[in-house]
Amino acid sequence: MINTILTQRLACRVPVIQTAMGWIAEPPLVAASCEAGAFGFLGAAVMTPAEAATKIAETRRRTSRPFGVNFHMFQPGAAEIVDRMIANRDQIRAVSFGRGPDATMIGRFRNAGILCIPTVGAVKHAQKMAQLGVDMVNVQGGEGGGHTGAVPTTVLLPQVLDAIKIPVIASGGFADGRGLAAALAYGAVGIAMGTRFLLTRESPVPPQTKDKYLQAGTDDIVVTAKLDGLPQRMIRTALVKRIESAGPLAMWLRAFEGALAMKRRTHATWPELIKAARDMTSHGGLSFAQAMMAAAAPSLIMRAVVDGKPEEGIMATGLVGGRLTDLPTCAELVSRIEAEAEARLAGDHENNRIAQLNWN
């Protein structure tokens, strides 16, 4: 009943995508998602080419299932990472990205048999990606985590479905089988989830940070533009409060510290980092100041999701995080999404309601 073009083309059982979250969408989570029947994306946008090669190889060791890789066209070493993906095209089934790649790059992926599935947050961006020749688009409504727009999924999704002819995946606010059934009813071919997979047992996020996520209600989740000048959704922490009250000088200082941390992590030179920032201004929709401040975000996210110090870092989350209360395995999560969606689509609402109560 939930067999769609997404399951057919990505060779997964359930039309559910585990999105690529930096330092979270690591090989253990990606492999577990794929083994459970979903389709997982490796978060290579925060990796060096050497790290990406190592993590791709590790993912292959953990699962024989197809998986995807996410990258950022403006990250240092992007061209080499693309080469690594194409070299592993026998198992890398799809690539995800923002608005960076052009028609030539997309054509290179397609010639290698790798599906291009960008994430978009506006109708015009979906139309542009369709014109460039991508295979599907993931439409993230305003409920999504991290950088987000203002249009709710229930409004943006039908707008995009009406505007383009290629398959559309829905994201922003999804966590269960009810959401999958609703997305399919709208006309989407599946859903993509980040926060829900972040809160699974296979997620590498430290326990103390997971606990902080589970404790947060919807009132504890805010959208701020103070991090890099663009709206981002995250859990309100002590650091976020300080950032929101900081002046321009403090924001630039944070940008410099973030750029320095990225330089150490990627071994990029200052000219390479400045060039990446300038590329983002010409293609990524950011001003130079915003691009430089965006360099600070990875180090702040790492404090929470890698170092396990949530009060000192940034905890990106979708609004749906405010109603999540458990830590299932990926297998448990995907199985109950599958069962619940099929029950909803079959009209078995009463048994589905009882099952939902039992799961909770």
Secondary structure, 3 states (H helix, E strand, C coil): CCCCHHHHHHCCCCCEEECCCCCCCCHHHHHHHHHHCCEEEEEHHHCCHHHHHHHHHHHHHHCCCCEEEECCCCCCCHHHHHHHHHHCCCCEEEEECCCCCCHHHHHHHHHCCCEECCEECCHHHHHHHHHHCCCCEEEECCCCCEECCCCCHHHHHHHHHHHCCCCEEEECCCCCHHHHHHHHHHCCCCEEECHHHHCCCCCCCCHHHHHHHHHCCHHHEEEECCCCCCCEEEECCHHHHHHHHCCHHHHHHHHHHHHHHHHHHHCCCHHHHHHHHHHHHHHCCCCHHHHHHHCHHHHHHHHHHCCCCHHHCCCECCHHHHHCCCCCCHHHHHHHHHHHHHHHHHCCHHHHHHHHHHHC
